[in-house]
Amino acid sequence: MYGVWLILGSLTVYLSMLEMGVRGSIGRHISLYHARGDQRGVNQILAVGATFLFCTGIGVLLSLFLCEPLFFQFYAIPEGEYNRVSLTYRLMAVNVAVVLVGTAFDAALWGYQRFDWLNAIDIPFLLARTALTFALVRSGSDITTLGAVTLVLWTGSTLCKALLTFRADPNLSISIHHLSRSSFRELLGYGSWNIIGTFARLSRTQLGPILLGSFLGLAIVPIYAIAARLLAAVVAAMNAATGALTPHATALHATDQTARQRQLFLVGGRHAAALSTFLIAYLFILGAPLITLWVGPSFSSAAALLTILLLGESLPCTQYVTNGIILATARHRSLAAFALLETITTCVLMACLLPILGLIGAGVSLSVPAFIFRGIAPLIHGCRITGLSVRRYLIWAIAPSLLCAIPPLVTVQVAITSHPVTSWGGLVGYSIMYTAFFGISYTVVLNRYWLTRLTGRASISNQPPALVTKQTP
């Protein structure tokens, strides 16, 4: 029954992608038109986007109802549980439609940069779902209860976001008069490239387990999953830390504040690079003992794979601000193209390297394309958009973060060599040591005086001198 629930959850995730990239498009265009003071543009975008997502949700709902018999043909349901699973299936089908409709208002609040309201809704509803799950779900027979809880909470979250969207913009209006073909083409024209990139990334992340299980056997898949999950935690942290910058960059683009956009590219990129370096260097130095304590020494081979994956993600994780600026300036076709190229290259390398190098070949197949197509390529493209040289960007944004990591890495490595990590207490102690030394290094390296000495230029703690231009507020 738990397997049935996982499958229904996967269906929700995959079918929610039928929004065709409209969510990101709604958020970007609302941010753009709101910054320009174009209320009509805002109303048209949200009206068209909400209508499209509503119609898509109804279409998905009807399709799932019609395909219900196929679900029971593909999966063997325990005897006597057919009615319960059937009701849960229908509840989750309705939930998919609710998720798609709620996407419009989630994107609108994102476009208005009301991340405080988004968190004020998402966090309590997540806690409520957790509490109700522990309180009401006791066995497999409660799968319908779990489905009902999920549907009720998603519906409540959608209604709250819809109400707050209209509160964020009292002049907002959704009516049939605001529907237009031009706005529809504008939404899909921007969103279609988003969905291409999303499908490419999804294919890339799902490719590893599938090919590993095929070439090397199912027993090797959990080892890969351990390393991939730790890396996914770094990616999630970077997304959370930098997600708010994309609508801000869109507002700067909408008002032609080129100098401030360059400042965001350099200064924001510098701090994002420092955060990514902090997380990646931590796993690089303490990932092996963490894996041993977490899942046991029998999975210690995951540490070598993790190291390779971290090397591949070291540059891509510094480019989240760059990606946000590319999206803000509607140059995101390149990101979709890079994602497709990365996926194709990964497939080719895995087919060639897995039979020869095994698990290490999988790491290389994932790391090399990631470093090139999500690291080097966006970096160069971002520099072209902002009119800055790659050399200047590397000096201002990337070099300081690397300097921040050297002292804590050396210090903790020396300590681990003499006193290896053998307990959770030791891991926590070394984690505190690493964090403290990184914090000191971060403060010193990014200090105005030391940065001036290291780069031979004036500090960009506030704004690079070359970017100081008169701006109209």
One Martini backbone bead per residue (centre of mass of N, CA, C, O) as a GRO file, in nm:
protein
  473
    1MET     BB    1   0.056   0.064  -0.017
    2TYR     BB    2   0.301   0.245  -0.023
    3GLY     BB    3   0.355   0.206  -0.322
    4VAL     BB    4   0.095   0.336  -0.418
    5TRP     BB    5   0.152   0.615  -0.295
    6LEU     BB    6   0.411   0.672  -0.454
    7ILE     BB    7   0.281   0.661  -0.734
    8LEU     BB    8   0.077   0.889  -0.687
    9GLY     BB    9   0.292   1.100  -0.626
   10SER     BB   10   0.437   1.082  -0.900
   11LEU     BB   11   0.198   1.167  -1.072
   12THR     BB   12   0.175   1.450  -0.955
   13VAL     BB   13   0.453   1.551  -1.041
   14TYR     BB   14   0.443   1.491  -1.348
   15LEU     BB   15   0.160   1.630  -1.417
   16SER     BB   16   0.247   1.920  -1.321
   17MET     BB   17   0.420   1.963  -1.594
   18LEU     BB   18   0.162   2.054  -1.774
   19GLU     BB   19   0.211   2.369  -1.737
   20MET     BB   20   0.444   2.448  -1.950
   21GLY     BB   21   0.598   2.686  -1.783
   22VAL     BB   22   0.383   2.900  -1.671
   23ARG     BB   23   0.474   2.968  -1.392
   24GLY     BB   24   0.739   3.119  -1.462
   25SER     BB   25   0.598   3.316  -1.658
   26ILE     BB   26   0.412   3.458  -1.462
   27GLY     BB   27   0.624   3.563  -1.264
   28ARG     BB   28   0.796   3.725  -1.466
   29HIS     BB   29   0.566   3.912  -1.589
   30ILE     BB   30   0.465   4.036  -1.330
   31SER     BB   31   0.732   4.163  -1.251
   32LEU     BB   32   0.761   4.334  -1.507
   33TYR     BB   33   0.484   4.494  -1.506
   34HIS     BB   34   0.496   4.598  -1.216
   35ALA     BB   35   0.758   4.768  -1.254
   36ARG     BB   36   0.610   4.942  -1.494
   37GLY     BB   37   0.296   4.990  -1.421
   38ASP     BB   38   0.129   4.749  -1.580
   39GLN     BB   39  -0.182   4.647  -1.509
   40ARG     BB   40  -0.290   4.519  -1.767
   41GLY     BB   41  -0.062   4.312  -1.798
   42VAL     BB   42  -0.112   4.167  -1.532
   43ASN     BB   43  -0.408   4.082  -1.581
   44GLN     BB   44  -0.359   3.919  -1.841
   45ILE     BB   45  -0.156   3.713  -1.738
   46LEU     BB   46  -0.329   3.589  -1.507
   47ALA     BB   47  -0.579   3.519  -1.670
   48VAL     BB   48  -0.444   3.333  -1.875
   49GLY     BB   49  -0.295   3.145  -1.679
   50ALA     BB   50  -0.539   3.048  -1.508
   51THR     BB   51  -0.703   2.935  -1.745
   52PHE     BB   52  -0.500   2.731  -1.849
   53LEU     BB   53  -0.471   2.570  -1.577
   54PHE     BB   54  -0.766   2.497  -1.547
   55CYS     BB   55  -0.798   2.339  -1.812
   56THR     BB   56  -0.572   2.141  -1.756
   57GLY     BB   57  -0.689   2.023  -1.495
   58ILE     BB   58  -0.950   1.913  -1.621
   59GLY     BB   59  -0.813   1.731  -1.830
   60VAL     BB   60  -0.656   1.556  -1.628
   61LEU     BB   61  -0.894   1.457  -1.462
   62LEU     BB   62  -1.046   1.309  -1.690
   63SER     BB   63  -0.811   1.125  -1.775
   64LEU     BB   64  -0.780   0.977  -1.504
   65PHE     BB   65  -1.062   0.860  -1.492
   66LEU     BB   66  -1.036   0.697  -1.763
   67CYS     BB   67  -0.747   0.551  -1.658
   68GLU     BB   68  -0.809   0.370  -1.411
   69PRO     BB   69  -0.801   0.078  -1.529
   70LEU     BB   70  -0.498   0.087  -1.603
   71PHE     BB   71  -0.383   0.101  -1.320
   72PHE     BB   72  -0.493  -0.195  -1.240
   73GLN     BB   73  -0.321  -0.337  -1.465
   74PHE     BB   74  -0.026  -0.249  -1.373
   75TYR     BB   75  -0.125  -0.293  -1.068
   76ALA     BB   76  -0.110  -0.492  -0.784
   77ILE     BB   77  -0.374  -0.522  -0.580
   78PRO     BB   78  -0.479  -0.597  -0.295
   79GLU     BB   79  -0.699  -0.790  -0.165
   80GLY     BB   80  -0.971  -0.576  -0.076
   81GLU     BB   81  -0.842  -0.273  -0.191
   82TYR     BB   82  -0.983  -0.147  -0.435
   83ASN     BB   83  -1.177   0.075  -0.325
   84ARG     BB   84  -0.965   0.238  -0.169
   85VAL     BB   85  -0.774   0.297  -0.408
   86SER     BB   86  -0.983   0.428  -0.592
   87LEU     BB   87  -1.045   0.671  -0.409
   88THR     BB   88  -0.754   0.774  -0.391
   89TYR     BB   89  -0.712   0.820  -0.691
   90ARG     BB   90  -0.934   1.042  -0.715
   91LEU     BB   91  -0.821   1.238  -0.511
   92MET     BB   92  -0.547   1.277  -0.666
   93ALA     BB   93  -0.672   1.384  -0.925
   94VAL     BB   94  -0.785   1.639  -0.795
   95ASN     BB   95  -0.512   1.738  -0.684
   96VAL     BB   96  -0.379   1.798  -0.953
   97ALA     BB   97  -0.575   2.025  -1.031
   98VAL     BB   98  -0.516   2.204  -0.786
   99VAL     BB   99  -0.215   2.242  -0.834
  100LEU     BB  100  -0.240   2.383  -1.109
  101VAL     BB  101  -0.408   2.625  -1.014
  102GLY     BB  102  -0.215   2.717  -0.774
  103THR     BB  103   0.027   2.802  -0.952
  104ALA     BB  104  -0.066   3.089  -1.030
  105PHE     BB  105  -0.055   3.215  -0.732
  106ASP     BB  106   0.230   3.138  -0.665
  107ALA     BB  107   0.356   3.302  -0.900
  108ALA     BB  108   0.243   3.579  -0.825
  109LEU     BB  109   0.385   3.611  -0.550
  110TRP     BB  110   0.663   3.584  -0.671
  111GLY     BB  111   0.640   3.838  -0.858
  112TYR     BB  112   0.584   4.029  -0.594
  113GLN     BB  113   0.790   3.931  -0.365
  114ARG     BB  114   0.609   3.734  -0.148
  115PHE     BB  115   0.780   3.527   0.044
  116ASP     BB  116   0.646   3.561   0.319
  117TRP     BB  117   0.365   3.449   0.233
  118LEU     BB  118   0.451   3.179   0.123
  119ASN     BB  119   0.572   3.078   0.393
  120ALA     BB  120   0.310   3.132   0.568
  121ILE     BB  121   0.174   2.888   0.415
  122ASP     BB  122   0.363   2.639   0.368
  123ILE     BB  123   0.458   2.572   0.656
  124PRO     BB  124   0.189   2.514   0.807
  125PHE     BB  125   0.087   2.297   0.603
  126LEU     BB  126   0.322   2.104   0.644
  127LEU     BB  127   0.282   2.063   0.949
  128ALA     BB  128  -0.009   1.963   0.928
  129ARG     BB  129   0.047   1.714   0.758
  130THR     BB  130   0.236   1.577   0.956
  131ALA     BB  131   0.044   1.562   1.198
  132LEU     BB  132  -0.192   1.409   1.054
  133THR     BB  133  -0.030   1.162   0.974
  134PHE     BB  134   0.045   1.070   1.265
  135ALA     BB  135  -0.259   1.069   1.373
  136LEU     BB  136  -0.420   0.896   1.121
  137VAL     BB  137  -0.177   0.703   1.033
  138ARG     BB  138  -0.142   0.334   1.083
  139SER     BB  139  -0.205   0.206   0.795
  140GLY     BB  140  -0.286   0.095   0.482
  141SER     BB  141  -0.599   0.165   0.528
  142ASP     BB  142  -0.518   0.497   0.539
  143ILE     BB  143  -0.482   0.607   0.243
  144THR     BB  144  -0.741   0.776   0.214
  145THR     BB  145  -0.680   0.975   0.438
  146LEU     BB  146  -0.422   1.084   0.309
  147GLY     BB  147  -0.560   1.190   0.053
  148ALA     BB  148  -0.755   1.386   0.198
  149VAL     BB  149  -0.545   1.559   0.338
  150THR     BB  150  -0.400   1.653   0.084
  151LEU     BB  151  -0.643   1.791  -0.055
  152VAL     BB  152  -0.728   1.990   0.166
  153LEU     BB  153  -0.454   2.140   0.194
  154TRP     BB  154  -0.420   2.229  -0.101
  155THR     BB  155  -0.681   2.389  -0.113
  156GLY     BB  156  -0.616   2.585   0.118
  157SER     BB  157  -0.355   2.697  -0.006
  158THR     BB  158  -0.481   2.809  -0.267
  159LEU     BB  159  -0.682   3.008  -0.135
  160CYS     BB  160  -0.474   3.176   0.019
  161LYS     BB  161  -0.310   3.267  -0.231
  162ALA     BB  162  -0.541   3.407  -0.374
  163LEU     BB  163  -0.604   3.620  -0.156
  164LEU     BB  164  -0.308   3.741  -0.142
  165THR     BB  165  -0.289   3.835  -0.432
  166PHE     BB  166  -0.516   4.056  -0.404
  167ARG     BB  167  -0.370   4.201  -0.169
  168ALA     BB  168  -0.103   4.275  -0.320
  169ASP     BB  169  -0.326   4.366  -0.560
  170PRO     BB  170  -0.603   4.562  -0.566
  171ASN     BB  171  -0.605   4.594  -0.903
  172LEU     BB  172  -0.671   4.316  -0.949
  173SER     BB  173  -0.792   4.125  -1.244
  174ILE     BB  174  -1.026   3.853  -1.335
  175SER     BB  175  -1.126   3.826  -1.676
  176ILE     BB  176  -1.248   3.785  -1.996
  177HIS     BB  177  -1.132   4.069  -2.095
  178HIS     BB  178  -0.814   3.968  -2.043
  179LEU     BB  179  -0.823   3.792  -2.282
  180SER     BB  180  -0.539   3.699  -2.498
  181ARG     BB  181  -0.334   3.598  -2.749
  182SER     BB  182  -0.076   3.753  -2.684
  183SER     BB  183  -0.049   3.653  -2.389
  184PHE     BB  184  -0.043   3.354  -2.457
  185ARG     BB  185   0.211   3.362  -2.634
  186GLU     BB  186   0.393   3.485  -2.417
  187LEU     BB  187   0.376   3.258  -2.212
  188LEU     BB  188   0.458   3.013  -2.399
  189GLY     BB  189   0.719   3.131  -2.516
  190TYR     BB  190   0.858   3.123  -2.236
  191GLY     BB  191   0.765   2.838  -2.111
  192SER     BB  192   0.868   2.629  -2.322
  193TRP     BB  193   1.169   2.648  -2.236
  194ASN     BB  194   1.129   2.556  -1.947
  195ILE     BB  195   1.016   2.270  -2.008
  196ILE     BB  196   1.262   2.166  -2.155
  197GLY     BB  197   1.458   2.195  -1.918
  198THR     BB  198   1.297   2.019  -1.720
  199PHE     BB  199   1.298   1.755  -1.881
  200ALA     BB  200   1.604   1.734  -1.897
  201ARG     BB  201   1.660   1.725  -1.593
  202LEU     BB  202   1.484   1.481  -1.530
  203SER     BB  203   1.632   1.283  -1.713
  204ARG     BB  204   1.907   1.309  -1.575
  205THR     BB  205   1.822   1.219  -1.281
  206GLN     BB  206   1.688   0.936  -1.388
  207LEU     BB  207   1.925   0.796  -1.542
  208GLY     BB  208   2.116   0.671  -1.340
  209PRO     BB  209   1.946   0.436  -1.211
  210ILE     BB  210   1.867   0.297  -1.475
  211LEU     BB  211   2.156   0.232  -1.588
  212LEU     BB  212   2.277   0.099  -1.341
  213GLY     BB  213   2.069  -0.134  -1.322
  214SER     BB  214   2.139  -0.243  -1.610
  215PHE     BB  215   2.463  -0.271  -1.597
  216LEU     BB  216   2.520  -0.335  -1.256
  217GLY     BB  217   2.271  -0.347  -1.091
  218LEU     BB  218   2.059  -0.297  -0.816
  219ALA     BB  219   2.279  -0.281  -0.580
  220ILE     BB  220   2.405   0.006  -0.685
  221VAL     BB  221   2.177   0.220  -0.650
  222PRO     BB  222   2.197   0.305  -0.345
  223ILE     BB  223   2.477   0.432  -0.368
  224TYR     BB  224   2.394   0.654  -0.561
  225ALA     BB  225   2.159   0.776  -0.386
  226ILE     BB  226   2.330   0.886  -0.157
  227ALA     BB  227   2.498   1.091  -0.317
  228ALA     BB  228   2.256   1.236  -0.456
  229ARG     BB  229   2.118   1.337  -0.195
  230LEU     BB  230   2.341   1.520  -0.091
  231LEU     BB  231   2.349   1.698  -0.345
  232ALA     BB  232   2.047   1.785  -0.331
  233ALA     BB  233   2.080   1.955  -0.075
  234VAL     BB  234   2.254   2.174  -0.203
  235VAL     BB  235   2.056   2.259  -0.425
  236ALA     BB  236   1.824   2.339  -0.234
  237ALA     BB  237   1.978   2.560  -0.082
  238MET     BB  238   2.037   2.740  -0.331
  239ASN     BB  239   1.747   2.787  -0.417
  240ALA     BB  240   1.654   2.920  -0.150
  241ALA     BB  241   1.876   3.157  -0.147
  242THR     BB  242   1.822   3.263  -0.476
  243GLY     BB  243   1.516   3.287  -0.570
  244ALA     BB  244   1.462   3.602  -0.502
  245LEU     BB  245   1.641   3.731  -0.745
  246THR     BB  246   1.474   3.706  -1.007
  247PRO     BB  247   1.250   3.927  -0.968
  248HIS     BB  248   1.456   4.151  -0.918
  249ALA     BB  249   1.596   4.131  -1.195
  250THR     BB  250   1.339   4.190  -1.355
  251ALA     BB  251   1.295   4.477  -1.248
  252LEU     BB  252   1.563   4.588  -1.356
  253HIS     BB  253   1.504   4.522  -1.653
  254ALA     BB  254   1.236   4.687  -1.681
  255THR     BB  255   1.410   4.969  -1.582
  256ASP     BB  256   1.704   4.980  -1.701
  257GLN     BB  257   1.922   4.872  -1.463
  258THR     BB  258   2.223   4.787  -1.549
  259ALA     BB  259   2.414   4.846  -1.311
  260ARG     BB  260   2.253   4.682  -1.097
  261GLN     BB  261   2.271   4.416  -1.248
  262ARG     BB  262   2.577   4.392  -1.232
  263GLN     BB  263   2.594   4.400  -0.928
  264LEU     BB  264   2.431   4.145  -0.883
  265PHE     BB  265   2.617   3.957  -1.045
  266LEU     BB  266   2.867   4.004  -0.859
  267VAL     BB  267   2.775   4.017  -0.559
  268GLY     BB  268   2.572   3.785  -0.564
  269GLY     BB  269   2.773   3.578  -0.687
  270ARG     BB  270   2.977   3.585  -0.455
  271HIS     BB  271   2.787   3.483  -0.223
  272ALA     BB  272   2.689   3.227  -0.366
  273ALA     BB  273   2.971   3.104  -0.397
  274ALA     BB  274   3.031   3.088  -0.095
  275LEU     BB  275   2.798   2.898  -0.020
  276SER     BB  276   2.865   2.664  -0.214
  277THR     BB  277   3.151   2.619  -0.107
  278PHE     BB  278   3.074   2.549   0.180
  279LEU     BB  279   2.902   2.293   0.111
  280ILE     BB  280   3.101   2.134  -0.071
  281ALA     BB  281   3.346   2.130   0.121
  282TYR     BB  282   3.209   1.979   0.346
  283LEU     BB  283   3.156   1.714   0.183
  284PHE     BB  284   3.448   1.670   0.096
  285ILE     BB  285   3.557   1.633   0.405
  286LEU     BB  286   3.268   1.491   0.552
  287GLY     BB  287   3.119   1.276   0.373
  288ALA     BB  288   3.237   1.001   0.453
  289PRO     BB  289   3.165   0.996   0.760
  290LEU     BB  290   2.864   1.048   0.716
  291ILE     BB  291   2.801   0.786   0.561
  292THR     BB  292   2.900   0.586   0.775
  293LEU     BB  293   2.701   0.686   1.003
  294TRP     BB  294   2.433   0.667   0.841
  295VAL     BB  295   2.468   0.361   0.661
  296GLY     BB  296   2.749   0.255   0.673
  297PRO     BB  297   3.038   0.087   0.555
  298SER     BB  298   2.899  -0.064   0.306
  299PHE     BB  299   2.865   0.252   0.170
  300SER     BB  300   3.155   0.388   0.119
  301SER     BB  301   3.160   0.412  -0.202
  302ALA     BB  302   2.990   0.680  -0.211
  303ALA     BB  303   3.223   0.881  -0.157
  304ALA     BB  304   3.362   0.875  -0.432
  305LEU     BB  305   3.117   0.968  -0.592
  306LEU     BB  306   3.070   1.233  -0.440
  307THR     BB  307   3.337   1.369  -0.520
  308ILE     BB  308   3.281   1.378  -0.823
  309LEU     BB  309   3.011   1.535  -0.809
  310LEU     BB  310   3.128   1.786  -0.667
  311LEU     BB  311   3.319   1.871  -0.890
  312GLY     BB  312   3.089   1.911  -1.103
  313GLU     BB  313   2.922   2.127  -0.900
  314SER     BB  314   3.111   2.365  -0.824
  315LEU     BB  315   3.023   2.567  -1.056
  316PRO     BB  316   2.708   2.548  -1.086
  317CYS     BB  317   2.653   2.649  -0.781
  318THR     BB  318   2.754   2.957  -0.864
  319GLN     BB  319   2.498   3.009  -1.099
  320TYR     BB  320   2.219   3.114  -0.984
  321VAL     BB  321   2.231   3.415  -1.045
  322THR     BB  322   2.280   3.389  -1.344
  323ASN     BB  323   2.016   3.238  -1.409
  324GLY     BB  324   1.829   3.464  -1.308
  325ILE     BB  325   1.920   3.675  -1.521
  326ILE     BB  326   1.849   3.512  -1.770
  327LEU     BB  327   1.547   3.495  -1.704
  328ALA     BB  328   1.490   3.804  -1.672
  329THR     BB  329   1.597   3.856  -1.989
  330ALA     BB  330   1.489   3.624  -2.179
  331ARG     BB  331   1.759   3.402  -2.221
  332HIS     BB  332   1.651   3.085  -2.171
  333ARG     BB  333   1.718   2.916  -2.422
  334SER     BB  334   2.003   2.842  -2.341
  335LEU     BB  335   1.931   2.665  -2.097
  336ALA     BB  336   1.780   2.452  -2.260
  337ALA     BB  337   2.016   2.379  -2.443
  338PHE     BB  338   2.212   2.296  -2.220
  339ALA     BB  339   2.034   2.070  -2.102
  340LEU     BB  340   2.025   1.894  -2.355
  341LEU     BB  341   2.331   1.858  -2.388
  342GLU     BB  342   2.376   1.727  -2.116
  343THR     BB  343   2.196   1.481  -2.155
  344ILE     BB  344   2.331   1.365  -2.406
  345THR     BB  345   2.618   1.342  -2.291
  346THR     BB  346   2.546   1.156  -2.057
  347CYS     BB  347   2.445   0.918  -2.224
  348VAL     BB  348   2.703   0.864  -2.382
  349LEU     BB  349   2.898   0.827  -2.142
  350MET     BB  350   2.750   0.596  -2.003
  351ALA     BB  351   2.760   0.393  -2.237
  352CYS     BB  352   3.084   0.395  -2.230
  353LEU     BB  353   3.167   0.383  -1.901
  354LEU     BB  354   3.010   0.172  -1.737
  355PRO     BB  355   3.145  -0.100  -1.845
  356ILE     BB  356   3.437   0.001  -1.742
  357LEU     BB  357   3.398   0.188  -1.452
  358GLY     BB  358   3.121   0.210  -1.345
  359LEU     BB  359   3.060   0.416  -1.089
  360ILE     BB  360   3.275   0.616  -1.185
  361GLY     BB  361   3.151   0.656  -1.467
  362ALA     BB  362   2.895   0.792  -1.361
  363GLY     BB  363   3.032   1.038  -1.236
  364VAL     BB  364   3.168   1.142  -1.493
  365SER     BB  365   2.907   1.161  -1.671
  366LEU     BB  366   2.784   1.389  -1.479
  367SER     BB  367   3.017   1.602  -1.427
  368VAL     BB  368   3.122   1.708  -1.698
  369PRO     BB  369   2.856   1.828  -1.817
  370ALA     BB  370   2.793   2.009  -1.573
  371PHE     BB  371   3.046   2.193  -1.586
  372ILE     BB  372   2.986   2.295  -1.875
  373PHE     BB  373   2.652   2.348  -1.898
  374ARG     BB  374   2.621   2.470  -1.576
  375GLY     BB  375   2.889   2.652  -1.575
  376ILE     BB  376   3.044   2.777  -1.819
  377ALA     BB  377   2.810   2.862  -2.006
  378PRO     BB  378   2.650   3.060  -1.814
  379LEU     BB  379   2.887   3.242  -1.746
  380ILE     BB  380   2.934   3.353  -2.032
  381HIS     BB  381   2.643   3.448  -2.084
  382GLY     BB  382   2.624   3.646  -1.843
  383CYS     BB  383   2.856   3.831  -1.936
  384ARG     BB  384   2.721   3.917  -2.202
  385ILE     BB  385   2.464   4.046  -2.086
  386THR     BB  386   2.634   4.251  -1.882
  387GLY     BB  387   2.922   4.335  -2.014
  388LEU     BB  388   3.137   4.131  -1.902
  389SER     BB  389   3.417   3.984  -1.816
  390VAL     BB  390   3.534   3.685  -1.721
  391ARG     BB  391   3.773   3.781  -1.554
  392ARG     BB  392   3.619   3.970  -1.364
  393TYR     BB  393   3.427   3.760  -1.249
  394LEU     BB  394   3.640   3.570  -1.131
  395ILE     BB  395   3.762   3.780  -0.938
  396TRP     BB  396   3.499   3.880  -0.784
  397ALA     BB  397   3.330   3.592  -0.740
  398ILE     BB  398   3.519   3.324  -0.727
  399ALA     BB  399   3.793   3.365  -0.581
  400PRO     BB  400   3.695   3.432  -0.287
  401SER     BB  401   3.557   3.154  -0.232
  402LEU     BB  402   3.816   2.984  -0.254
  403LEU     BB  403   3.971   3.130  -0.026
  404CYS     BB  404   3.768   3.055   0.201
  405ALA     BB  405   3.821   2.728   0.188
  406ILE     BB  406   4.116   2.666   0.258
  407PRO     BB  407   4.152   2.688   0.570
  408PRO     BB  408   3.928   2.480   0.661
  409LEU     BB  409   4.031   2.239   0.500
  410VAL     BB  410   4.313   2.215   0.625
  411THR     BB  411   4.237   2.204   0.924
  412VAL     BB  412   4.040   1.957   0.919
  413GLN     BB  413   4.230   1.755   0.782
  414VAL     BB  414   4.442   1.751   1.004
  415ALA     BB  415   4.250   1.661   1.230
  416ILE     BB  416   4.150   1.393   1.097
  417THR     BB  417   4.424   1.253   1.068
  418SER     BB  418   4.465   1.236   1.388
  419HIS     BB  419   4.124   1.245   1.434
  420PRO     BB  420   3.897   1.051   1.358
  421VAL     BB  421   3.575   0.981   1.265
  422THR     BB  422   3.346   0.782   1.504
  423SER     BB  423   3.112   0.998   1.561
  424TRP     BB  424   2.863   1.225   1.593
  425GLY     BB  425   3.018   1.412   1.780
  426GLY     BB  426   3.262   1.447   1.594
  427LEU     BB  427   3.108   1.563   1.352
  428VAL     BB  428   2.997   1.810   1.497
  429GLY     BB  429   3.269   1.929   1.578
  430TYR     BB  430   3.384   1.960   1.289
  431SER     BB  431   3.152   2.136   1.185
  432ILE     BB  432   3.205   2.372   1.373
  433MET     BB  433   3.493   2.422   1.289
  434TYR     BB  434   3.442   2.473   0.991
  435THR     BB  435   3.241   2.708   1.022
  436ALA     BB  436   3.425   2.898   1.179
  437PHE     BB  437   3.659   2.916   0.972
  438PHE     BB  438   3.485   3.012   0.738
  439GLY     BB  439   3.379   3.269   0.870
  440ILE     BB  440   3.655   3.400   0.907
  441SER     BB  441   3.744   3.383   0.612
  442TYR     BB  442   3.508   3.544   0.496
  443THR     BB  443   3.566   3.808   0.649
  444VAL     BB  444   3.858   3.853   0.548
  445VAL     BB  445   3.843   3.820   0.235
  446LEU     BB  446   3.583   4.034   0.215
  447ASN     BB  447   3.742   4.248   0.299
  448ARG     BB  448   3.839   4.544   0.185
  449TYR     BB  449   4.149   4.519   0.224
  450TRP     BB  450   4.203   4.224   0.124
  451LEU     BB  451   4.070   4.248  -0.154
  452THR     BB  452   4.260   4.464  -0.255
  453ARG     BB  453   4.522   4.298  -0.233
  454LEU     BB  454   4.431   4.043  -0.408
  455THR     BB  455   4.322   4.218  -0.680
  456GLY     BB  456   4.411   4.531  -0.718
  457ARG     BB  457   4.135   4.653  -0.618
  458ALA     BB  458   3.857   4.769  -0.542
  459SER     BB  459   3.601   4.727  -0.356
  460ILE     BB  460   3.266   4.539  -0.361
  461SER     BB  461   3.089   4.566  -0.108
  462ASN     BB  462   2.895   4.770  -0.266
  463GLN     BB  463   3.053   4.883  -0.547
  464PRO     BB  464   3.182   4.886  -0.839
  465PRO     BB  465   3.342   5.139  -0.991
  466ALA     BB  466   3.263   5.063  -1.298
  467LEU     BB  467   2.936   5.081  -1.207
  468VAL     BB  468   2.925   5.384  -1.156
  469THR     BB  469   2.612   5.531  -1.217
  470LYS     BB  470   2.362   5.713  -1.318
  471GLN     BB  471   2.034   5.691  -1.173
  472THR     BB  472   1.701   5.648  -1.218
  473PRO     BB  473   1.458   5.575  -0.987
   0.00000   0.00000   0.00000
